[in-house]
Amino acid sequence: MIKAPADICPLCEGTGWKTLPALPDAPKDRRVTRCECQLRARTQSLLGAARIPRRYEHCELSSFSAGYPGANPSLALAHISASRFAQEYDPRDGRGLLIVGEIGTGKTHLAVGIIKDMILNQGVSCVFYDYRELLKEIQNSYNATVQTTELDVLRPVFETDVLVLDELGAVKPTEWVGDTVSLILNSRYNHDRATIITTNLPNLPPGKYSNNLAPTSKEAAEQSVQEKTLGDRIGEPMRSRLHEMCRIVTMKGADFRQRGKNATGR
């Protein structure tokens, strides 16, 4: 397609490269660099490939609310940790973040804010996946009528510079779920690729969940500890691996819905 004159970048004249000023000691040398129009095009491409859900497209690190009256101090600390991760990202360091907190504290807001910042300011490739939707996509790839293979689904999960895996542990554990989680996390761990994980589950070993309600029977007591921790849902070996892969960020506070805030976060 031939570009109209109005569509041609005046800096590079459509070549994608712009000329830099000559150096004083080499006035005849012609130096060029990538034009800003190419960087903008790459940014838009990365944003389109990041799979950020429409519900969270507005989320930015700058719009995260941690200073409302009565806010738990952990929210401000989490915001600092998220901002620092985005600013200090080093592709040679595969450590990510494990963001732990109850529903409505803003975990997803921070995770999306991080990858948007990194895409826009550093051109880092990032992909967002809801844990449940990812597992469903992998399962659907086994259907003979679907033109997508398991590798097609997993390739961006394995290869993106930074992966957000939202609501880890939201699916009840089965052998297949456990194997799939292990495959994803071990692959990224082995290739030193950073993963940002959010979870509503307590970051505790299996069977260590407790609450303030005394069970009325042995069966109720067993139910009260069943599948209530991250260790219960993904297994203790994988929970231990996450502690190697990620810095732990804990968020406490009231559900944003109960605060009546017009914000999005989980």
ABEGO torsion letter per residue (X at the ends): XBBBAAABBAAAGGAGBBBBBBBAABAABBBBBBBAAAAAAAAAAAAAAAGBBAAAAABBAAABBAABBGBBAAAAAAAAAAAAAAAABBAABABBBBBBEBBGAGAAAAAAAAAAAAAAAAGBBBBBBBAAAAAAAAAAAABAABABBAAAAAAAAAABABBBBBGBGABBBBAAAAAAAAAAAAAAAAAGBBBBBBBABBBBBBGABBBABBBABAAAAAAAABGABAAAAAEAAAAAAAAAABBBBBBBEBBAAAAGBBBBEX
